[in-house]
Amino acid sequence: MLVTAEKERKWRSQGYKPEKRKDETFWCRRESTIGSRFEEKKCWTAEALEENERNSQKYVEDLQHSSNPNGK
């Protein structure tokens, strides 16, 4: 998957760094686990990051619509 400069800037600003593994690029960052002081390195493909973004946006939109069912 081709990553645009805009996507790369966005992901880098969120703490992701690209890592090459064989012939594939993964986007990785360290995240804290709830209830722990230890950070864990988590990596995703560009496709997975985009899917996460779409799912997050849909979740927010669904919450907004369900919290105000009458549109008022």
C-alpha positions in Angstrom: 0.0 0.0 0.0 1.3 3.4 -0.9 1.3 5.8 2.1 0.8 9.5 1.2 3.0 12.2 2.7 -0.1 13.4 4.6 -0.8 10.0 6.2 2.9 9.7 7.1 2.9 13.1 8.8 -0.3 12.2 10.7 1.0 8.9 11.9 4.4 10.3 12.9 2.6 13.1 14.9 0.8 10.3 16.7 4.1 8.7 17.7 4.3 6.0 15.0 7.6 5.2 13.3 8.0 3.1 10.2 9.9 -0.2 10.5 10.8 -2.5 7.6 10.3 -6.2 8.1 11.3 -8.3 5.1 9.5 -6.5 2.3 6.7 -4.9 4.3 6.5 -1.7 6.3 5.0 -1.6 9.7 4.1 1.5 11.7 5.1 1.0 15.4 4.8 3.0 18.6 5.1 2.2 22.3 1.8 2.2 24.3 1.1 1.9 28.0 -1.2 -0.8 29.1 -4.0 0.2 31.4 -3.0 -0.7 35.0 0.7 -1.1 34.2 3.7 1.2 34.1 5.2 -0.8 31.3 5.0 0.2 27.7 4.5 -2.3 25.0 5.6 -1.9 21.4 2.7 -2.3 19.0 3.0 -2.4 15.2 0.4 -2.3 12.4 0.5 -2.3 8.7 -0.7 0.8 6.9 -3.9 -1.0 5.9 -4.6 -1.9 9.6 -4.0 1.7 10.7 -6.4 3.0 8.1 -9.0 0.4 9.1 -8.6 1.4 12.7 -9.1 5.1 11.8 -12.3 4.2 9.8 -13.7 2.1 12.7 -12.9 4.9 15.2 -14.6 7.5 13.1 -17.6 5.3 12.6 -17.8 4.7 16.3 -17.7 8.4 17.1 -20.4 9.1 14.5 -22.6 6.3 15.9 -22.2 7.7 19.4 -23.2 11.2 18.3 -26.3 9.9 16.5 -27.4 7.7 19.3 -26.9 10.3 22.0 -29.3 12.7 20.2 -31.9 10.5 18.4 -34.3 13.4 17.7 -31.7 15.6 16.1 -32.3 18.4 18.5 
